[in-house]
């Protein structure tokens, strides 16, 4: 395993663990659920990049490159998380 592939694998593992840890603190909060989804999309990104960097053939690299084309999901999930986080403050009583 190359160093670059290992970095991508550790990003996958740490992102998954951190998302699950935050979600387990309070699964009913919307911001925690959004953060979990953000961490899972980042983990997906790291997982695809790990396989792309450690591919043994051109066909395998092409497959993981095509799967990796779903990276815009991470950007849209980040935007969603930012909007939820910004609107998660204390609401005044009605």
Secondary structure as a PSIPRED ss2 file (coil, helix, strand):
# PSIPRED VFORMAT (PSIPRED V4.0)

   1 X C   1.000  0.000  0.000
   2 X C   1.000  0.000  0.000
   3 X H   0.000  1.000  0.000
   4 X H   0.000  1.000  0.000
   5 X H   0.000  1.000  0.000
   6 X H   0.000  1.000  0.000
   7 X H   0.000  1.000  0.000
   8 X H   0.000  1.000  0.000
   9 X H   0.000  1.000  0.000
  10 X H   0.000  1.000  0.000
  11 X H   0.000  1.000  0.000
  12 X H   0.000  1.000  0.000
  13 X H   0.000  1.000  0.000
  14 X H   0.000  1.000  0.000
  15 X H   0.000  1.000  0.000
  16 X H   0.000  1.000  0.000
  17 X H   0.000  1.000  0.000
  18 X H   0.000  1.000  0.000
  19 X H   0.000  1.000  0.000
  20 X H   0.000  1.000  0.000
  21 X H   0.000  1.000  0.000
  22 X H   0.000  1.000  0.000
  23 X H   0.000  1.000  0.000
  24 X H   0.000  1.000  0.000
  25 X H   0.000  1.000  0.000
  26 X C   1.000  0.000  0.000
  27 X C   1.000  0.000  0.000
  28 X C   1.000  0.000  0.000
  29 X C   1.000  0.000  0.000
  30 X H   0.000  1.000  0.000
  31 X H   0.000  1.000  0.000
  32 X H   0.000  1.000  0.000
  33 X H   0.000  1.000  0.000
  34 X H   0.000  1.000  0.000
  35 X H   0.000  1.000  0.000
  36 X H   0.000  1.000  0.000
  37 X H   0.000  1.000  0.000
  38 X H   0.000  1.000  0.000
  39 X H   0.000  1.000  0.000
  40 X H   0.000  1.000  0.000
  41 X H   0.000  1.000  0.000
  42 X H   0.000  1.000  0.000
  43 X H   0.000  1.000  0.000
  44 X H   0.000  1.000  0.000
  45 X H   0.000  1.000  0.000
  46 X H   0.000  1.000  0.000
  47 X H   0.000  1.000  0.000
  48 X H   0.000  1.000  0.000
  49 X H   0.000  1.000  0.000
  50 X H   0.000  1.000  0.000
  51 X H   0.000  1.000  0.000
  52 X H   0.000  1.000  0.000
  53 X H   0.000  1.000  0.000
  54 X C   1.000  0.000  0.000
  55 X C   1.000  0.000  0.000
  56 X C   1.000  0.000  0.000
  57 X C   1.000  0.000  0.000
  58 X H   0.000  1.000  0.000
  59 X H   0.000  1.000  0.000
  60 X H   0.000  1.000  0.000
  61 X H   0.000  1.000  0.000
  62 X H   0.000  1.000  0.000
  63 X H   0.000  1.000  0.000
  64 X H   0.000  1.000  0.000
  65 X H   0.000  1.000  0.000
  66 X H   0.000  1.000  0.000
  67 X H   0.000  1.000  0.000
  68 X H   0.000  1.000  0.000
  69 X H   0.000  1.000  0.000
  70 X H   0.000  1.000  0.000
  71 X H   0.000  1.000  0.000
  72 X H   0.000  1.000  0.000
  73 X H   0.000  1.000  0.000
  74 X H   0.000  1.000  0.000
  75 X H   0.000  1.000  0.000
  76 X H   0.000  1.000  0.000
  77 X H   0.000  1.000  0.000
  78 X H   0.000  1.000  0.000
  79 X H   0.000  1.000  0.000
  80 X H   0.000  1.000  0.000
  81 X H   0.000  1.000  0.000
  82 X H   0.000  1.000  0.000
  83 X H   0.000  1.000  0.000
  84 X H   0.000  1.000  0.000
  85 X H   0.000  1.000  0.000
  86 X H   0.000  1.000  0.000
  87 X C   1.000  0.000  0.000
  88 X C   1.000  0.000  0.000
  89 X C   1.000  0.000  0.000
  90 X C   1.000  0.000  0.000
  91 X C   1.000  0.000  0.000
  92 X C   1.000  0.000  0.000
  93 X C   1.000  0.000  0.000
  94 X C   1.000  0.000  0.000
